[in-house]
Amino acid sequence: MWVDPGLDLIAAAQAVATDEGEKVAAWLAADKVAKLSETRALDLFERDPQLWAVVVSPWILIQERATS
């Protein structure tokens, strides 16, 4: 699942892991958390940015790392 860079990846993973359905549903509705689209996957492949990832079985949440 793709996590918007404006959202804290660990907070999103914790919400998924602890089944905070309302919070996750709001993020899904606002497109802050989403299924990784083919378009986004291709963009990531072509740009090859550094990514953060957290596994919350059966999900893998990923987010592009901010550049410093």
C-alpha positions as CSV (number, residue, x, y, z in Angstrom):
1,M,0.0,0.0,0.0
2,W,1.2,3.5,-0.8
3,V,1.4,6.0,2.0
4,D,1.4,9.7,1.1
5,P,4.6,11.5,2.1
6,G,2.6,13.9,4.2
7,L,1.4,11.0,6.5
8,D,3.7,9.5,9.1
9,L,4.5,5.9,7.9
10,I,4.8,4.4,11.3
11,A,1.5,6.0,12.5
12,A,-0.2,4.5,9.4
13,A,1.3,1.1,10.0
14,Q,0.3,1.2,13.6
15,A,-3.3,2.2,12.7
16,V,-3.5,-0.7,10.2
17,A,-1.9,-3.2,12.8
18,T,-4.3,-2.2,15.5
19,D,-7.3,-2.2,13.2
20,E,-8.2,1.5,13.6
21,G,-10.8,1.2,10.9
22,E,-12.2,4.7,11.0
23,K,-8.8,6.3,10.8
24,V,-7.7,4.1,7.9
25,A,-10.9,4.5,6.1
26,A,-10.5,8.3,6.3
27,W,-7.0,8.0,4.9
28,L,-8.2,5.8,2.1
29,A,-11.0,8.2,1.2
30,A,-8.6,11.1,1.2
31,D,-6.1,9.1,-0.9
32,K,-3.5,9.3,1.8
33,V,-3.2,5.5,1.8
34,A,-3.9,3.6,-1.4
35,K,-3.3,0.5,-3.3
36,L,-0.1,1.1,-5.3
37,S,-1.3,1.9,-8.8
38,E,0.5,0.7,-11.9
39,T,1.2,4.3,-12.8
40,R,2.9,5.0,-9.5
41,A,4.8,1.7,-9.6
42,L,6.2,2.6,-13.0
43,D,7.1,6.1,-11.8
44,L,9.0,4.6,-8.8
45,F,10.7,2.1,-11.1
46,E,11.9,4.8,-13.5
47,R,13.0,7.3,-10.9
48,D,14.4,4.7,-8.4
49,P,14.0,6.8,-5.3
50,Q,14.8,5.6,-1.8
51,L,11.7,4.1,-0.1
52,W,10.7,3.4,3.5
53,A,8.7,0.2,4.0
54,V,6.9,-1.4,7.0
55,V,5.3,-4.9,6.9
56,V,2.0,-5.3,8.6
57,S,1.1,-8.8,7.4
58,P,-0.5,-9.2,4.9
59,W,0.2,-5.6,3.9
60,I,3.4,-3.8,3.0
61,L,3.2,-0.1,3.4
62,I,5.7,2.0,1.4
63,Q,6.6,5.6,1.3
64,E,9.1,7.7,-0.6
65,R,11.8,8.9,1.7
66,A,12.1,12.7,2.0
67,T,15.3,14.1,0.6
68,S,17.4,16.2,3.0
